Amino acid sequence: MSWHTDGTSAPTNEIQNRIIHLANDYNLEQTVYFPTRIDPVSNVKNTLDLLFTSRPALLRNVQSRAGISDHVAVIADLNIKTPRQRKPPRTIHRWKDVDPNAFVDKVSELGSQFLAQPPLSRSVEENWNFFKEGLNRIIMDLVPHKIVRGRPRPAWLSTDLVRQCRAKERSYIRAAKGGLSSDWKDFKALQKNVNKNIRRAKRTHLQEMVSTENPRHFWRYVNANRKDSTGVQALKLQDNNITTDRGKANALADQFGSVFTRESEVDPLPALPPSPYPDMPDITISVEGVTKLLKELNTSKAVGPDAIANKALKLAAEAVAPMLTVIFQQSLDTGSLPVDWKKNKCHTTV
């Protein structure tokens, strides 16, 4: 059985098969890819000393050192605490505190500037950037906002629980400094009460999350409790275990590509006869249709790569619609798309 970075070759006997099946069943990844024993006679190199883990993010710098036998010693650095990926600072807008009339007036001024110079004299990308940057500038100027940094607070940790935890810490400091039995008694009672409230808050939060029909709450809880960022687990392809990011990406790309039909270059497609149906007329986008769609936007959805909130589009739908109508129609007529429309916010290993 050969272990290497691109996967594990097909085993040749029952014991090797059992090792492979155990690793797959328990999502274990083998991290030793270098030879750990060299036969002094035949000079054959074998990887006999293995290191399995279900938490690859905890291991780094797996290497060999001279051992006390004919096997080398496997040395690895182990992180006792999994490093968490800290989220970048994010801006939270307080839309309930915005003045809607002032906001709509500013967006209307932006629309007048947009239409003052013929929009068709600019490219689709230039028109889109003019609209996007102007609307985001208005949002930052008129909508109250705050910047949130650091680790987010768990959803079950209320403000009242934070006060209780701080009171517990103050009680501990007072007891540790004074050493009085009465202070320690008060601390123990407070600690017991706080722990009970924390358990109750967690249990209530989980019950509410399971009973709700919105899956966002469930996945937000799952992502908040992830301790690893390993992405896709090891894949099995033709009796090989694929463990590297590049190998997984190639395996998934091949799998997705296999479901599509590959046209033969030798036998071209037959020529189609003339269609008995009339040609479809040109598509015309109307301001009224865009306004209707903007007013039906779901404001709970997250922003995309353009960072424009749906609340801004819905609030100023009638002022925004003429600008978007021009951009949509120009994009449809010219067959070109702004760069932002080609982007997508997703999590993948490819």
Order of alpha helices (4+ residues) and beta strands (2+ residues): beta-beta-alpha-beta-beta-beta-beta-beta-beta-beta-alpha-alpha-beta-alpha-alpha-alpha-beta-beta-alpha-alpha-alpha-alpha
